[in-house]
Amino acid sequence: MLARADTIAAARQGAAQVDAAVGPLVLVVEDEPPMQSLLRIVLKTHGLRTVEARSGAEALERAASYNPDLVLLDLGLPDGEGIDVMRRLREWMTAPILVVSACGQERDKVAVLDAGANDYLTKPFANGELLARIRVWIRQSMTGTPAGDAECVLEVGDLRVDLARRVVSAAGRELHLTPIEYKLFVTLMRNRDRVMTHRQLLEATWGPRCSRETQYLRVYMGQLRKKLEHDPSRPRYLVTEPGIGYRLRV
């Protein structure tokens, strides 16, 4: 835990960073100074403002003070687990949370995604991939269609869902989906470009009692690919995240 004087100085430094730039604000939660410096340079070079935290306690304070557009969260923090910080943030924050970690185990990815993360990157990662993910999530956060709007139309590439009319089309061709296929596809469309775990998709489509029935997903995802993809064996949109779940790729 930082001393009080260090905490005040860090807060002033964060405020100066925010005031010195324009663009979406990213809260960078990272306790390693070299990585923190690198992320600051990369993000600010590409038009993003940054405010920084080196511990879970600082992350919660900075989030409450600055209300960032996105949180870049390292899981390994000196005063606790990043996943606990994320759960605290999710009690009130709707901004995207992009988790970065040196641990690439599938069970860890599934745990953080189930806990509320929007995406996950394993260290080391390419700067281009990080920036692309950040752009996608900030764009969706700022301009995305509200999930509760019964009149909205969801579109990704040449895929389109008219929620009011319950009509699905691909490249202008209307498709017939079964009720389960439609529910699963709408869930993926509403969470486009987000990794959805098996559990999240199963509970959204069939309810909590089916949270472990992953064979259901394999069957219905196969059927959706046959109806929606030009080449189901090489899907453009409905991609598998091995051992974790699926993503509707933008």
C-alpha positions as CSV (number, residue, x, y, z in Angstrom):
1,M,0.0,0.0,0.0
2,L,1.4,3.4,-0.9
3,A,2.1,5.9,1.9
4,R,-0.4,8.9,2.1
5,A,2.1,11.4,0.6
6,D,2.9,9.0,-2.2
7,T,-0.8,8.5,-2.8
8,I,-1.5,12.2,-3.0
9,A,1.4,12.7,-5.4
10,A,0.3,9.8,-7.6
11,A,-3.2,11.3,-7.7
12,R,-1.9,14.7,-8.7
13,Q,0.3,13.0,-11.4
14,G,-2.8,11.2,-12.7
15,A,-4.8,14.4,-12.8
16,A,-2.0,16.1,-14.8
17,Q,-2.0,13.3,-17.3
18,V,-5.8,13.6,-17.8
19,D,-5.6,17.3,-18.2
20,A,-2.7,17.2,-20.7
21,A,-4.4,15.1,-23.4
22,V,-7.7,14.7,-25.2
23,G,-9.6,11.6,-26.2
24,P,-11.1,8.6,-24.3
25,L,-9.8,8.0,-20.8
26,V,-8.2,4.6,-19.9
27,L,-7.5,3.6,-16.3
28,V,-4.3,1.6,-16.4
29,V,-4.0,-0.7,-13.4
30,E,-0.5,-2.1,-13.5
31,D,2.1,-2.4,-10.6
32,E,5.2,-2.9,-12.8
33,P,6.8,0.6,-13.6
34,P,8.3,-0.5,-16.9
35,M,5.1,-1.9,-18.2
36,Q,3.1,1.0,-16.9
37,S,5.5,3.5,-18.7
38,L,5.2,1.5,-21.9
39,L,1.4,1.4,-21.8
40,R,1.3,5.1,-21.1
41,I,3.4,5.9,-24.1
42,V,1.5,3.6,-26.4
43,L,-1.9,4.8,-25.4
44,K,-1.1,8.5,-25.4
45,T,0.7,8.2,-28.7
46,H,-2.6,6.9,-30.2
47,G,-4.8,9.7,-28.8
48,L,-5.9,8.1,-25.5
49,R,-5.8,9.8,-22.1
50,T,-4.5,7.7,-19.2
51,V,-4.8,7.7,-15.4
52,E,-2.8,5.1,-13.5
53,A,-3.0,2.9,-10.5
54,R,-0.5,0.5,-9.0
55,S,-2.7,-1.4,-6.5
56,G,-6.3,-2.5,-6.1
57,A,-7.1,0.2,-3.6
58,E,-5.7,2.9,-6.0
59,A,-7.7,1.4,-8.9
60,L,-11.0,1.7,-7.0
61,E,-10.2,5.2,-5.9
62,R,-9.1,6.3,-9.5
63,A,-12.2,4.7,-11.0
64,A,-14.5,6.5,-8.7
65,S,-12.7,9.8,-9.2
66,Y,-12.3,9.8,-13.0
67,N,-15.0,7.5,-14.3
68,P,-12.8,6.1,-17.1
69,D,-14.1,5.0,-20.5
70,L,-12.2,1.7,-20.2
71,V,-10.2,-0.1,-17.5
72,L,-7.0,-2.0,-18.4
73,L,-6.5,-4.3,-15.5
74,D,-3.5,-6.5,-14.6
75,L,-4.5,-9.4,-12.4
76,G,-1.4,-9.6,-10.3
77,L,-1.5,-6.7,-7.9
78,P,0.5,-6.1,-4.6
79,D,-2.5,-5.8,-2.4
80,G,-4.8,-8.5,-3.7
81,E,-6.2,-10.2,-6.8
82,G,-7.2,-8.2,-9.8
83,I,-10.3,-10.3,-10.2
84,D,-11.6,-9.1,-6.8
85,V,-11.0,-5.5,-7.9
86,M,-13.0,-6.2,-11.1
87,R,-15.9,-7.6,-9.0
88,R,-15.9,-4.4,-6.9
89,L,-15.9,-2.3,-10.0
90,R,-18.7,-4.3,-11.6
91,E,-21.0,-3.4,-8.6
92,W,-21.4,0.1,-10.2
93,M,-19.3,0.4,-13.4
94,T,-20.5,-0.4,-16.8
95,A,-17.3,0.7,-18.7
96,P,-15.5,-2.1,-20.5
97,I,-12.8,-3.9,-18.5
98,L,-9.9,-5.5,-20.5
99,V,-7.8,-7.8,-18.4
100,V,-4.1,-8.4,-19.0
101,S,-2.2,-11.1,-17.3
102,A,1.0,-13.2,-17.6
103,C,-1.1,-16.3,-16.9
104,G,-2.6,-17.8,-20.0
105,Q,-4.4,-20.8,-18.4
106,E,-7.9,-21.4,-19.8
107,R,-9.5,-21.7,-16.4
108,D,-8.1,-18.3,-15.4
109,K,-9.5,-16.7,-18.6
110,V,-12.9,-18.3,-18.0
111,A,-13.0,-17.1,-14.4
112,V,-12.3,-13.5,-15.2
113,L,-14.7,-13.5,-18.2
114,D,-17.4,-15.0,-16.0
115,A,-16.7,-12.4,-13.3
116,G,-17.4,-9.6,-15.7
117,A,-14.4,-8.8,-17.9
118,N,-15.1,-7.9,-21.5
119,D,-11.9,-9.3,-22.9
120,Y,-8.6,-10.9,-21.9
121,L,-5.0,-10.5,-23.2
122,T,-2.1,-12.7,-22.2
123,K,1.3,-11.1,-21.7
124,P,3.4,-10.5,-23.7
125,F,1.0,-9.1,-26.3
126,A,1.5,-6.9,-29.4
127,N,0.7,-3.3,-29.1
128,G,-1.4,-3.4,-32.2
129,E,-3.6,-6.1,-30.8
130,L,-4.0,-4.2,-27.5
131,L,-5.0,-0.9,-29.3
132,A,-7.4,-2.8,-31.6
133,R,-9.2,-4.3,-28.6
134,I,-9.3,-1.0,-26.8
135,R,-10.8,0.8,-29.9
136,V,-13.4,-1.9,-30.3
137,W,-14.6,-1.7,-26.7
138,I,-14.6,2.0,-26.4
139,R,-16.5,2.4,-29.7
140,Q,-19.1,-0.1,-28.5
141,S,-19.3,1.5,-25.1
142,M,-19.9,5.0,-26.6
143,T,-22.1,4.1,-29.6
144,G,-23.4,0.6,-29.0
145,T,-27.1,-0.1,-29.2
146,P,-28.8,-0.5,-25.9
147,A,-29.6,-4.2,-25.3
148,G,-33.1,-3.4,-24.0
149,D,-34.3,-1.4,-27.0
150,A,-37.0,-3.5,-28.6
151,E,-36.9,-1.3,-31.8
152,C,-33.1,-1.6,-32.5
153,V,-31.4,-3.4,-35.4
154,L,-28.1,-5.2,-34.7
155,E,-25.6,-5.4,-37.5
156,V,-22.2,-6.9,-37.9
157,G,-20.8,-7.1,-41.5
158,D,-23.5,-8.5,-43.6
159,L,-25.3,-10.1,-40.7
160,R,-28.5,-8.3,-39.5
161,V,-31.1,-8.8,-36.8
162,D,-34.3,-6.8,-36.6
163,L,-35.3,-7.3,-33.0
164,A,-38.7,-5.8,-33.4
165,R,-39.7,-8.1,-36.2
166,R,-37.4,-11.0,-35.1
167,V,-35.9,-11.2,-38.6
168,V,-32.4,-12.4,-39.3
169,S,-30.6,-11.9,-42.6
170,A,-27.2,-12.5,-44.1
171,A,-26.1,-10.5,-47.2
172,G,-29.7,-9.4,-47.6
173,R,-31.1,-12.9,-47.6
174,E,-33.6,-13.6,-44.9
175,L,-32.9,-16.7,-42.8
176,H,-35.0,-19.0,-40.7
177,L,-33.7,-19.7,-37.3
178,T,-35.3,-21.9,-34.6
179,P,-36.2,-20.1,-31.3
180,I,-33.0,-21.5,-29.6
181,E,-30.8,-20.5,-32.6
182,Y,-32.3,-17.0,-32.6
183,K,-31.8,-16.5,-28.8
184,L,-28.2,-17.7,-29.0
185,F,-27.4,-15.6,-32.0
186,V,-29.0,-12.5,-30.5
187,T,-26.9,-13.0,-27.3
188,L,-23.7,-13.1,-29.4
189,M,-24.8,-10.1,-31.5
190,R,-25.5,-8.0,-28.4
191,N,-22.0,-9.0,-27.1
192,R,-20.2,-8.7,-30.5
193,D,-16.5,-9.1,-30.3
194,R,-16.7,-10.1,-26.7
195,V,-15.5,-13.5,-25.6
196,M,-18.6,-15.3,-24.2
197,T,-17.8,-18.3,-22.1
198,H,-19.7,-21.5,-22.4
199,R,-21.4,-20.8,-19.1
200,Q,-22.5,-17.3,-20.1
201,L,-24.0,-18.5,-23.3
202,L,-25.7,-21.5,-21.8
203,E,-27.3,-19.5,-19.0
204,A,-28.4,-16.8,-21.4
205,T,-30.0,-19.3,-23.8
206,W,-31.2,-22.2,-21.6
207,G,-31.0,-20.9,-18.1
208,P,-28.8,-21.7,-15.0
209,R,-29.7,-25.3,-14.8
210,C,-27.9,-26.0,-18.1
211,S,-24.7,-24.1,-17.3
212,R,-22.6,-27.2,-17.8
213,E,-24.2,-28.7,-20.9
214,T,-21.5,-27.6,-23.4
215,Q,-22.6,-30.2,-25.9
216,Y,-25.8,-28.1,-26.5
217,L,-23.6,-25.2,-27.6
218,R,-21.5,-27.3,-30.0
219,V,-24.7,-28.6,-31.7
220,Y,-26.4,-25.2,-32.1
221,M,-23.2,-23.3,-33.0
222,G,-22.7,-25.8,-35.8
223,Q,-26.2,-25.2,-37.0
224,L,-25.8,-21.4,-36.8
225,R,-22.6,-21.6,-38.8
226,K,-24.3,-23.6,-41.6
227,K,-27.0,-20.9,-41.9
228,L,-24.9,-17.8,-41.4
229,E,-21.4,-18.5,-42.6
230,H,-20.3,-18.6,-46.3
231,D,-17.9,-21.4,-45.4
232,P,-18.9,-23.1,-42.0
233,S,-15.6,-24.9,-41.8
234,R,-13.7,-21.6,-41.8
235,P,-16.1,-19.2,-40.0
236,R,-15.7,-15.5,-40.5
237,Y,-18.0,-14.4,-37.7
238,L,-18.8,-17.2,-35.3
239,V,-15.3,-18.1,-34.0
240,T,-14.3,-20.6,-31.3
241,E,-12.2,-19.5,-28.3
242,P,-10.7,-23.0,-27.5
243,G,-11.6,-24.2,-24.0
244,I,-13.4,-20.9,-23.2
245,G,-16.4,-20.3,-25.4
246,Y,-17.2,-18.3,-28.6
247,R,-16.9,-14.8,-30.0
248,L,-18.9,-13.1,-32.7
249,R,-16.1,-11.4,-34.5
250,V,-16.5,-7.9,-35.9
